[in-house]
Amino acid sequence: MHFRDMPYTRVIYEEVEKRYQELFARVKDASCEEDCRAVLEEHSRLQDDMTSISLCAVHHDMDMNDAFYAAEQNYYDEIGPKIYDLENEFGRLLTESSCSGSFEKLMGEFAFSIIRIGLDGYDSRLISLEQEENSLTGQYSRLTANGKAEYNGQMVSRSSLTAESESPDREVRHRVSDALARSWETQREELELLFDRLVQNRDAQARMLGFENYVPLGYLRMSRIGYTPDDVRCFRDQVKQYIVPIAAKLHRQRRTRLGLDHMYGFDSSVFFPEGNPVPLGDDRFCLEMTREMFARLSPETEEFINFLLENGLYDVEAREGKFTGAYCAQFDAYRCPFILADFDGTSENAYVMSHEGGHAFYFYLKRGEKIRERGCYTSEMAETHAMSMEFFLAPYMELFFGDRADDYRKMHLENAVMRIVYQCEQDEFQEIIYRNPKLTPKERNKVWEKLEKEYFPFREYTEEEKQRIGSRWQKIPHTYLWPFYAIDYGLAQVCALEYAQWMQEDFNAAWKSYLTFCESSGNMNFAEAVKTAGLGSPFEEGCLEKLMIWLDQQL
């Protein structure tokens, strides 16, 4: 079904509750595997019938100033925690059922493990706190989506300045940077207050469940299976040891390439003296080139991209009031993904369709699962789907950039290294903040300044930029919206770089492994899926060291 034809009808909580109560009774009455299968298929139908919740979220993010969908989203922010409470009760009954073995067999061991973790991190007493958390994150999204900057005598959306922030003219970059900095400064106090309220809220949730702080609860909420905060700290230490030196080398190389004595913050978006490569056409051109590169990659991806584009399952136009960023949603009733992004005329157009296309491709592969739990995944798996797809599509970037495709590939590889470092910085920042929830805004900024020196000791700043280093974390949506998600990007990026290396040796074998990883994602945890696909684990001693030797040769 085409996106424009998908009807929106409000999901009524009382009707959902009634259907859950009926499901609860069927779980209790289940006496054989066929009863269990019927229960799970009915649960999937119930999830399908709540697709309007996802439709509302997407419509709201397409225009956060739309009064109708804003009101509807507020309604779902209120009932969402109550539906989550019902879902957790359903999970509890499955695990306590006399037929729990049959339920686990049908759903898969991995999905059952996720249910158990979810139960450990939830209690119905949290509903009011979760409603407040939803309200606060909504405020953040609306505040940032409507952020304006004064530039060249006009008030413009911040996202509209992306292309000029990558201008080959250094003076233009400097003016854009100052305009954006002033814009964020006008919202700084409000952003600090919002974040403080979110930290206190999440800390209160953790303490209500008996945790010392939000860190262990955050890990449960992320369904972390097979590794702990200690393992993540070891990963971050390896990044500091092996990847930060490569990042420093890349910084020096780029500074030389740009012909600069000092590469300041406002230079950080530019990779080549003539400017970054840009697409050879407009939004429609970029969508057609997206179709072509997925078609060239494999029969599976060709079928997928035709389905996505022909059914209008995307919104890529940059507009005022639109959600800041990009993501891939899923509409269960229609067994389809949806990509929301902002095409800004930069190389980001190609990047975002490769990345979000990786998410969407996984959803498409799993669309036939009658028992929806068999398509479940955790975020480090999801980001491996997406980040790896970026590299599998890299050979086709001539479609977007013509004779500057190699420049795009070089920029993309350099960015991949920097992203690992950046995600680890974010993760350590969040761990410190949630272990110390009483820190003041100034103290939090000092934490970020300290981490900047550890992860990016090579960065250079103007005097004005130095004054703003500590508050840079406020521009990162994940810091507010999805705590502890950032490290999953870092772990996934390592796997994606392993695929980039493998592709050089045997492209077909690497692609076959990627499909295996996607298939495994609904059946096993991240560590097991990585091993099954023939990749090295990011947590293993020596994995990053070997990868950096290859990267050093490439860069």
N, C-alpha and C positions, 0 to 999 in steps of 0.2 A: 504493500500500500504506500502511496506517495505521502510524504509528511504533511502536505497541506490538507489531505483528506482524513487525517487521523482525528477523530472527534475527541473533544475534551468534555468530560462530565465529572463534576466534583465527586470524589470518593467520600462517602458518608461513614464516619467512624462507627456509628451504632450498627450499621449493616455489616461492616468488617468484623466488629466484635462478635456479632451473632454467628457469622460463618466460622470464626475461630473457635467459638464454644462448641459448634457442631464437630469441628475437626478434633477438638480435645476428646470428645466422647468417642469418636471413631478410633482414636489412638488407644484409648483405654479398652475398647472392645476388640481390638485386633487380636486374632488368634492364629493366623497363618501368614505366609509370605504374600499371598495374593491380597489379603486384607491390607497389609503394609503397603504394597504397591498402590492400591487404590487410594490410600490416605495420602501418599506422597504426590500422586498425580492430581488429587483434589487440591492439595496445598499449592502446587504449581499453577493450577487454574485460578486460585485465589490471588496469587502474586500477579498473574496476567491481568486480572480484573482491577488491580490497583495501578495499572500503567499510567493512568491520568496524573498520578503524583509526579512521575518522571516527566510527563508532557508539560505539566505546569512549571516545573523547575526550569526546563529548557526555554519555554516561552517567557518566563520571568527574566532569565538571564539574557535573552535576546533584546529585551528592553526593560531594564529595571525600573523605569519610570511609568510603565504601564499600570494604571491603577487597578484594573481587574485582576491581573495575574499577581500583582503585589499583595492584594488582599487574599487571594487564594493561597499564595505561598505562606503568608502569615498563619492561615488556618492549618496548613500542613505542618508548619513549625510547632504548632500547638498539639496536634494529634499524633505527630510522628513518634514522639517518645512513648505514647500509649500503645501505638501499633507495635513498636519495638518490644514493649513489655509483653504483649500477646505472643509475639514471635518467640521470645525467650521462654515463655511458658510452654509453647509448642515444643521447643527443643528439649526442655526439661522432661516433658512427658515421653518424648522419644527415647531419651537415655534411660528413663526409669521403667519403660515398658517391659513386660515379660517377653515381648518380641523384639527387644532392642537389637539382638543379633541380626534379625531379618532386615530391620531398618538400616542398620550399618552396612549390610551386604548390598542393599539396593542403592544406597546413597554413595557408598564408598567410604573407606576408612578415613580418608583425608577430610571429607566433608563432616563426618561425625566428630573428628578431632576439633574442627573449627567450632562446632556447636558447643562442645564441652568448654573450650576456651571462652566462648562468649558468655556462657553461664557463670564462669568464674569472675567475669568482669562486669556483672550486672546485678541490679536489685531494683525492684519496683519503687523503692523509696527514692530513687534518683530522678523520677519523672519530672518533678518541678525544676530541678537543677538542669536537666537536659533541655527543658523548654526555654529556660533562661539562656543556656548556651546557644541554642538555635537562634534566638533573638539577637544575641551579640554578634554572632558570625554574619547574620543577615545585615546588621548595621555596618559591619566592616565592608562587605561586598558593595553595598549601596554607596557608601562614602567614597571608596576608591574608584568605583565605576563612574562617578560624577566628578572626579578630580579634574580641575581646570588649571591651565598655566597661562600666564600672560607672556605672549611672545610676539615681537614685532608690532606691538600696540594693539593686539587682539587677544581675547580670551579663547583659548582652544583646548580641546581634550588632550590629556597627556599622551594618549596612544597615538594621536595624529602627528606627534613629533618624532616618532621612531625613525623614520627615513632620514630626517635631517640630523638626528643624533649620530648617524653613520656617514655624514657628509665628508668628502675628501678635504673640504675647506675647514681647517682647524678652528678658525674663528667662529664659524657657524656652529661647530660642535660645542665650543665653549659657551656660546650664547644659549644654546638649547639646554645644556647641562645646568646653567644658572637658573634658567626659567623653570626647569623641572624641580630643582632643589628648592626654589622659593615656593613652588606649589605644594610640595610635600611639607614644607615648614609650616604652612598655614593650617595643616591638618595634624601636626605633630602631637599637640596636647590631647586632641580627641582620640588619636590612635593610641597614645600611651594609656589613656584611661580605659579604652576598650580592651586593650591587651591585659591590663592589670585585672580587670573584672573577669576576663576569661581564665587567667591563671588562678585567681581565687576560686572561681567556680569549679574548675577541674580539680583543684586541690581538695575542695570540699567533697566532691564526688569520691575521690580516692579515700579520704579519711572516713567517709560514711561506710565504705566497704572494708575498712580495717587496714588499709595500706598506709605506710608512713608518708608517702607523697604520690604524685601522679605518675611517676615513671613506670612502675610495674603495671599500673592500670592502663597506661598508654600502650604498653607492649601487648597487653591482652586485647585491647581495642584494635590493634593492628594485626591480630591473629598470628603473632610471631611463634612459629613452630620450628624447633630444631636449633635455635640459637638464642642467646641471652644478651642483656646489656653489656656484660663483660666481653662477649665475643665481638660486639659492635665496637667497643672501646679498642680492642686489639686491632680491628680493621682500620679504625681511624689512625691508630699509631703507625700502622704499615703505610697508610696514605701519606702521613707526614714524613716517613722515612724514605719512601721510594717515589711517590708521585709529586710531592711538592718540589723536589729538585728539578724534575722534568718540566713542571709548570714554570719554574723560575727561568729555565733555559729558553722555553718558548716565549716568555715575556721579553727576554733580551733579544731574541731573534726578531720578534715583531717590532721592537723599538728600532732596531737597525734597519729593518725592511721599510719602516715608515720614515726613516731619516730623522729621528728625533733624539735629542739629548736626554730628554725626560719624557716618559709616557705617563701622563696623568690620568685621573679617573675619567675625564671627558674624552680621552682617546681610546678607552677600553673597548668601544664597540666597533672600531675600525681595524681592518687587518691588512689593507693594501693601500699604497700611496694614491692610487687612482680611485679609491673607494672600494667597498665590498661589491661582489657580483650581485646583480639584481635580475629578477625575472625579465624575460624579453617581451612580456605582454601584460595585459590587465588581469582582473580576477577571473574572467571567463577563460582566458588563455591558460592560467595556472591550473584551473580545474581540468581542462582538456589534457594538459601535460601530466597531471596526476593520473588521469585515466590511462594515458599511454604508458607511463613507466610501470604502473601496476600490471598492465596487460603484458608487458615485455618480461616481467619477472617470472611468472609461472601461470599455468592454467587456473590454479586455485585463486590466485590474486586477481586475475583478469575477470573471473566470474564475480568475485566479491566487489570490485570497484564499479563494474557495470551496474550491479544491484544498488550500490550506495548512491551513485550519481543519478541514475534513472528514476530513483524514488525520492529525490530531493532531500536526502538524509544528511544535510549539512546546512550551516549558516556561516559564511566566511566574510561577509561584508563588515567593514569597520564602521561603527556608528557610535554616536554619543549615547551614553546611558547603558551601553552593553557591558556585560560582565567582562572584567579585565582578565585576560588569559585565554586558555584553550583547554578543552577536555572532550572526552568521548562519553556519551550517555548510552543507555540501552533501554529500548522499549520492549518489555517482555511479551506483551500481547501480540506484537507484530514480528517478533523474533528478529529484531534488527538493531543496529547501532545508529548513533547520530553524532556527527562531529560539529562542535561549535568552536569557532576561531575568529581572529581578526586579521584579515589580509591587509598588510600595511605597505605593500609595494617593495618590501625588502626580501632578502633571502629567507626570511622567516616563513614566507608563504610555502616554499618547498619543504622546509624543515617540519613545519607543523602538520602538513598533510602526510609526510612520511611517518612522523611520530604517532599522531592520533590515528592515522591509518593502520598502524600496527595494533593499537587497541581494538579498533573496529574490526580488523580482520579476525582477531581471536573470537570476538563475539559472534561473528559470522560463521566461523568454523563450528562453534558449539550450539548453533541455533536449533539443531534437531533434537537436543536432549529433552526427553519427556519429563524426566525428573531433574528439575533445574539445579539441584545441589551438585550434580555431576559436572556442572560447568563452573563451579566455584573456583576462586583463586585468591591469592593474597597479593598485596600491592607490589612487592618486589618481583613477583612473576609477571604481573601486568606491565610493569615498566621494562622488563626484559623483552616482552613481546614488542613493545613500542620502540625502544632504543635500538634493538637489533634490526628492526625493519628499516630504520634510518640508514644503516650500512648496507643492507641488501638492495636498497634502491639507489644508493650513491652512484653505481656505474651508469645510471640513466640520466644523470643531471645535465647532460648536454641539452636535453629537451627544455629545461628551464633556462639555462644560462649560456648556451652556445659555447663559444671558445673560452668562456670563463668558468667552465664546469670544474676544471682542476683547482681553480682558486676556491670554489665552493667546497670541494672535498678537503682541501687543506684546512680551510677555516673550520669546517665541521669536525675534523679530527682534533684540531687544537682545542676547540670548545669542549669536546668530550673529556679531555684531560682536566681542563679547568672545572668542569661540572663536578667531577668526582671530589675535588678539593672543596668546592663551594658547598656541596651537599653535606660533607662531613663537618664543615664549619657550622652549618645550620643545626645539624643533629647535636653536636656538642653544646652549642648555645642553648638549645631547648632542654637538654638534660640538666645543665647547670641551673637554668631558670626554674624548672619544675622541682628540682631538689631543694631549691631555695626560694619558695614562693613569696617571701616577704621582702625581697629585694625591691628597692625603689626604681623608678624609671631611669634615674641617673646611674644607679648601680648596674642596671641591666645594660645600659649603653657602654659602661666600662668593661663589662664582660665581653661584649662584641668587639670592642677596640683591642682587647687582649688577644682574642681569637684571630682577629685580622692579622696581627703580627706573627702568629704561629703558622697560620695556613697560607698567608699571602705576604711574607716578609719582603718580597721584591716590589710590591706595589708602591707607586709614587703618587703624591697628592699635592695639589696647590694648597696655599694657606686656607682658602675658603673651604676646600674639600676636607681638610683636616678637622675642621670644626663640626663636620657632619658625619664623620666615620661611624660614630657610635649608634646613630639612629638608622643606619642603612637597612637593618633587618626589618624595619617597619614596612618596607616596600615588597616584602616576600609574602604572598598570600598564604602559603602553607604554614607559616609561623602562627597565623591566626586561625586558619580554618581546619588544618589537618596535622595536629601535632605528631611528631615522630615519623612522618611520611618521608621526609627528605632523604634519610639514609637509604631508603629503598631505591631512589634514583642512583645513588652511588654504587650500590651493589649491582644493580641492573646494568649500569654503564660498564662495569668491569666485564660482565658477561657479553655485552654487545661488542666490546673491543676484542674479546676472544673470538667472536664470530668474524670480526673484520680481519683478524689475522688468518683465521681458518679459510675465509673466502679467497685469500691470495693463493693459498695452497691447493684448494679444491672447492670451487664454488658450489657445485652440486651436492657434495657431501655436507657442506655447511648448511645449505638450505634444507636438506633432508633432516639434519639434526634439529634445525629450528622448528620444523613441523612436528618433530617428535616432542620437543619441549612444549609446544602449544598443546599437543594432545595430552601430555603428562600433567599439565597444569591443573586440570580438574580432578586428578586422581592421586596426587602426592604432594608433599610439601616442597618448598623451594630447594632445599639442599638435595633432596632425592631427585627432583626434576632436573637439576643441573647435572647431577651425576649420570642420570639416564641418558641425557642428551650428549654426553661425552665432553662436557665443559669442566674446567677446573673451578673449585669453589673459591669465592672471594675471601673466605675465612681461612683457607689453608695457607700455612706458612710457605712462602716461596711463589705463590700464585702471582702476586702483584710485582714481585721482583722480576720474574720471567717476562711478564707482560710489558714492563717498562723497558726491558732490553730491546724488545721488538719495536716498541713505540719510539725509542731513541733513534733507532735505525730509520724509521719512517719519517721522522720530523727533523 
